[in-house]
Amino acid sequence: MLRIEMESTRRRIGRRDFVQIGALSTFGVTMADLLRSRAQAAPSAKEPRAKACIVLWMSGGPSHMDTFDLKPNAPSTHRGTFRPIPTKVPGMQICEHLPKLAQQADKFSILRTLTHPSPSHDIASHIMLTGNVPARGTVSPSYGSVVFREFGYQGALPPYIAVPSGHRYAQAGFMGGTYKPFAIGADPNAKNFQVRSLRMPPGMTVDRLQNRRKWLEQLDVLKKRIDNEELEVLDGFYQRSYEMIVSPDSAKAFDLAAEDDKVRDRYGRNTFGQSCLLARRLVEAGVSFVHVERGGWDTHARNFETLQNARLPELDQGFSALLEDLHQRGLLETTVVLWMGEFGRTPTIDYAPRWQGGRHHYSKVFSAVIAGGGLAGGHVVGESSEKAEEVKDRPVLPWDVGATLFTLLGIPYDKTYVERDRNIRLLPYGTSVVSGGMLTELADLS
């Protein structure tokens, strides 16, 4: 068994602060699992400020020192080749390869002191996407799955959608397949983009589908004679499948071709840019949670070339366009946008021939960006040390972010669910676990 430990400059975090880490399970994604929901939304304890959330998940772990926490005065072994540039917000600086985001800085805030105990991709992804350190025998539900369960269906579209696909820890964990995301399974930047699960088989028409539905409805007589919960769930699955396939709202939400070419160009004609555009369309159509997946951030080798030539330009274009578009449409105030990865990269640069200027896994301190949902923009939360190696001031733990997110959405962060005759708490925030507190610098969360 592995125990974990971390430290900050304020105090050493003891071994008792974290649970033991056991084996993690992985979960597949199917439309059938998702659409089995019977759309029961639980009442919230507080009136929500936010109605939706978009998570921009940078799988692999983006370098904090080369994006949102540059250290120009650090030694050459640390600072890298990128320069900081001023933003629209006086005193806030970010990477020179993010000029469009610099002009949107009044809309977002930077969290520069995220910290957690694991440099492992699997464990760190679980921690960041669920707000929980995995415990033996229990895999926690992702933020999106919790929102799905609490909010339920608002129409024909699923409440939780992954674009283009969902990370294996952006799943429902112990909640089961009912609350998994609907993964669109296609590249939004493809020439003839279409969601695979919404295609009807060759020769099938809406009329024929309706006839088949009427035939299935006749089976209700049999179902009523059999007291079987599985049949009820299956009936709900067919109902949701039918509604989604024939609903004009579904087709409209996924129809990127309906967007003006100038809008699509502004987001960037690449998978990430068009995924961000689709996320905006889905939120506009009433989807509660969208997970946008972008890999390629595991820059062990050629960190600076990879970032400068690929990751940063598309991030700058897509993320800035999303913030501006949501703002112009009046959606940013009610939509939380969270940009993050599972951890950062090592402050020291590895110039060994194998790595040629790479950075490796680093979780002691790293950055994320949060915007919208009633949170103030233009702020920097926390400060890292002069070489971005440790938390200098104001640590932010993943469950601090999770408690903030749930509070904005009107979901009690201390809620418990019953699983296998056990009461499982939604987040460890508010217990004895180490915490820097919710993001009260950005909003009154009382």
N, C-alpha and C positions, 0 to 999 in steps of 0.2 A: 504494500500500500504506500502511496505517495502522500506526504503532507507538504503543505505549501506555506511560504512565508514571504513577507515583503517588508520594506521599511520606508519611512519617509523621514524628512529632516525634523519633523515635529516629534515623532516618537516611534519607537520600534513596534511593529505590529506582531504580536505574539502568535504562536502556533494555534492557540485556542480560538483565535479570531476567525478561523476558517475551518470548514468541515473537511473531512477526508475526501479525496477524489477517487471515485470508483470508475468502473468501466462505463462508457457511454454507448448508447444504442443509436443507430441511424434509422431514418424513416423515409419511405418512398412517398411520392406524390401522385395521386390519381384523382381524376375528376370525380369518380364514384365516391371516394372517401369524403371529398369536400362537400358534394351536393347532398349528402345524407342528413345535413342539418335540418332540424325542424324549426329553425329561426326563432328561438326563444331568447329575447333580450332581457337581461337582468336590470333591475332599477339601479341607478347610480346614487351614491350618497350625496354628491354635490352636483350642482348645475355645471355641466361641462363648458369650458371656454373653447375647447377645440372639438371639432366634429370628425376630424380625419388625421391620419399620419402617413407620411411618406418616409421610408427609410432608404437611404442611398448606401448600400452595403458594398464597401471596397474590400473584397475578399483577398486575403493575403497579408494585409496590414500595411497601410501607407506610412511613409517616413514623416514623422512630425517635424523634423529639422529641415525638411525640404518642401514643406507645404505651408503650415500655419504657425510654426514656432522656430523661425530661423535665428541663428546665433552668429551674427557677423563678426563678433569679437572673440569667438572661440578659436582655439588653435586649428591649424589646417588639418589635423587628424580628425577633426569633428565637423567643421563648418561646411564642407562641401563646396560646390562650384556655383551655387545659386545665390543671388542677391535679394535682400528684402526690398519691397517697394511700399510707398505710402498708399493708403486706401482713402475712401471717401470719409472715413472716420479719423479725425486727428489723433495721432499717437498709435493707431493700429497699423501694423505692417504685416504683409504676407509675401509669399514667393513671387518673384518677378514674372514667372510663367503663368500667373493667375490674374492677369490685368482686368479681365471682365468681372471677375468676382470682387476685385478690389473696388470696383465702382458700385457694387451691391452691398458693401460692408455694413451699411446702416440697417440692413434687413436681417443680418445674422449675427450671432455671437460665437466666439471661439472658446472652447473648453480646453485649456492647455495643460491641465493636470489630471487627466484621467489616469487611473492606476488600478491594476489588479494583479493577482499573483502568478499567472501562468503564461509562459512563452510558447505553449503548445497551440497549434492552429485549432485543433478540435475543442479542447477545453476552453480556450480563450473565446472562440466563436460562441460556444454555449453561454459563457458568462455575459458577453456583450449583447447577444440577441434575446436573452431571457431575463437578465438581471439577477441571475442566481449562479453560484458555484455548484456544479453538479454533485449530487450526493449519491452514494451507492444505492442502486435500485430505483432511483427516481430521475427521470429526465424532465426538466421543466418545460412548460409551453412557452413559445416565443411571444413577444409583445403582440404581434399580429393575431395569433390564435386567441389570446385573451380578449382582445378587442372584438374579434369575431364572435366569441361566446357571449360577451356582454352586450354587444350592440345588435347582433343578429342581422338578418336580411332587411334591407330597406327597399328592395325592389327585386328585379330579376337577376341583377348582377351579384356575384358572391361578395361578401363583405371584405374578404381578404384575398388579394391577388398578387402573385409574384411575377415579375417581369425581368428578363425572359423566363427565368426559372427561380426556384426558391432554394436557398442554402439548406443543407440537411438539418441545421439547428434553427432554422426559421420555421419549424414545424410545431405540432401541437403537443409533443411530449406525452405526459400521462393523460392528457385529455382525449387522446385517441384520434382516429382518422377524420372524425366529423368536422374538426376545426382546423384541418390543414389548409394551406393556401391553395387557390386555384392557380396553377402555373400555366401561362399561356403557351409555352412550348414552341415558340417561334421567334425569329429575330424581327423586331419592329422596323428595322432598317432594310429588310428584304424588299425587293422590287414588288412582289405580289404578296405582301404580308397578310396573313390570315391566321386566326387562332384555330389550331388544328381541331380542338374538341368541339368547335362550333360548325364544322363542315358536315353537311349531311352526305350520306353515301351516294354514289352515282345512281341516278334514277329516282332518288327519294325527293319528294316535294313536300311542302308544308301541308297540303291537303292529305297526302298519304300518311304523313306523320300524325295528323289529327285523327284519321280513321283508326290508326293503330292505338292511339291514346284512348279512344272510345271503347275499343276492344279490351284494353287493359282495365278500364274502369268497371267493366262487367265482372272482372275477377273480384271486385269488392265483396260480392255475395259470398264467395269462398272465404275471403279474408275474415269476414265477420263471424264465420262459423269456427274460426281457429283463433284462439287467444295466443298470438305469437308476436312478440315485440319486433322481431327481425322483419316480419312482413310489413309492419307499420313503417319501419325505417326505410325499407325498400320502396314503399309507396311514396314516401317523401323524396327519395332520390329521383324517382321517375318524374315527379311533379316539378322539382327544381330543374332537372335536365330539360324537360319540355319547355318550361318558361324561359330558360336562358337561350335556347336555340331559336325559338320563334319570336322572341321579344325584339321589336325594332330598337329599343333602347340599348340592348346588348350590341347589336350590329353597329349602331351609331357610335357608341363609346369606343369601340376598337377600330373605327374607320379613320386611320391617320391620313388617308388620301383626301379626306374632307377638309383638312387644314390647308391654309394658304401656303404656297411654296416658300414665301418669305419667312413665315413662322417656323417651318420645318428647317430651313437653312439656319435660322438663328439658333436653334437647339443643337445643330450639328448633324450632318448626314452620316452618322455612325450609330452603332448599336446603343451606346450609352445615351447619346443625345436624344434619339428617338424613343428610348425607354423612359427618359424624363418627361418627354412630351406626352407619351401615353399615360404616365402616372398622373399628369395634370388632368387629362381628359377623364380618367377613371374617377378621380376625386370629384371632379365637376359633375360626373354622372351619379354620384352618391356612394361610391365605394369608400369604406371606412379606413382601410389600411392597404397600402401598396408597398411591396418590398421590391426594390430595384437592385439587381445583382450585377456587379462589375468586378471581374477577377483581374489578375495580372499585376497585383500590387506586392507580390512576394519577391522583392527585388534583392535577392542575395547577390546577384551578379549584375554589373553594369547598371547600378541604381540610377545614376544621373542621365545616362542615355535613354533608358526606358521611360523615365519620368518626363524628360524634356521633349522627346519625340512622339510619345504616345499618350501616356496617362494624363499628364497635366493639361495639354491643350483640349482634350475632349472633356475633362472635368470642368475646366474653366468655362467652356462654351455651354455645356449642358446644364450644369448647376446654376450658373448665373442666369440663363434663360428661364429656368424653372422658377427661380425666386422672383424675377421681374414679372413673368407671366402671371403667377399666382397673385402677386401684389396688384397688378393692373386689373385683374378680374375680381378683386375683392375676396379672394380665397385664402390668402396667406394668414389673415387674422384668425381663421378657424382651422388651419391646417398646420400641424407640426411637421417640419422637415428636419430630419436627423441624418447627417453625413458622418460615417464612422467605419472603422475596420476592427479587426479583433485585437490589434495592438499596434505599436509603432515599430520603428526600426532602430537598431543600435546607433547611439550617437557617434561612436567611433566608426571610421570607414575602413573596410577591409580591402587593401590594395594587393593582396596576394594574387599571383597569376590566375588562380582558379576563379577568383571573384572580380577582379578588375574594377575595383571601386564599388563594391556592394555593401549593403547594410543588412544585418540579420535581425532576428526576432527580438523585440524589446517591449516589456509590459510595465516596467516600473513607472514610466511617465510617458504619455503620448497625448495626441490632440483629437478632438472631434469638433463638429460644427453643428449648431442647432439654431433653428429659426421658426418664426410663426407661432400660431396657436396661443397668442396672447403674451408671448415672451418678448422682451425688449431686444432690439438689435443693436449693433455697434458696441458691444461690450466684450471684454476679455475676462474670463473667469480663471483664476489661478495663475501661478507663475512657476516655471520650472527653473532649475539651477542654471548657472552660467554656461554649462556645457550640455544642457537638456538631458542630464543623466538622472535627476531625481526631482521629486516634488519639493519646491522651495516654500510655497505658500498655497493654502487652500486645496487639499486633495479632493478629487471628485471620483467616487466609486461608481461602478456600473449600476448598482441598485439605487444610488442617488439620482441618476439619470432616469431610471425606470420609475421611481416614485414620482418624480417630476412629471414624466410623460403621462402616467396614469391619473395623476391629480388634474392635469389639464383636460384630460378626456372624461373626467368625472367618475373614474373607477377607483374605489378604495384600494390603496396599495397594501393594506393589511388584511385584505379579504382572504378567506380560506376556502378551499375546495375539498370535498370528500372524495378520496380515491382509495379504493380497497380498504374501506373502513378506517382510513386515516385522514386526519385533517391536515392538509398541506397548505401552508401560507403562500400567498402569491409572490411576495418579495421578503427578503430578510431585513429590509429597511425598517428602522424603528425598534429592532431587537438589540441584542448586545453586540451584534456584528459591527466592526469598525465602519465609520461613515463620516463624510465631510458635510453632509446635509444636502437637502434639496437645493435647486438652483434659485434660491430666493433673491439673488442679485438681479435676476432677470424678470421676476414677477412676484406678486404677493400670492403665495400659495397656501395661505392659512385658510 
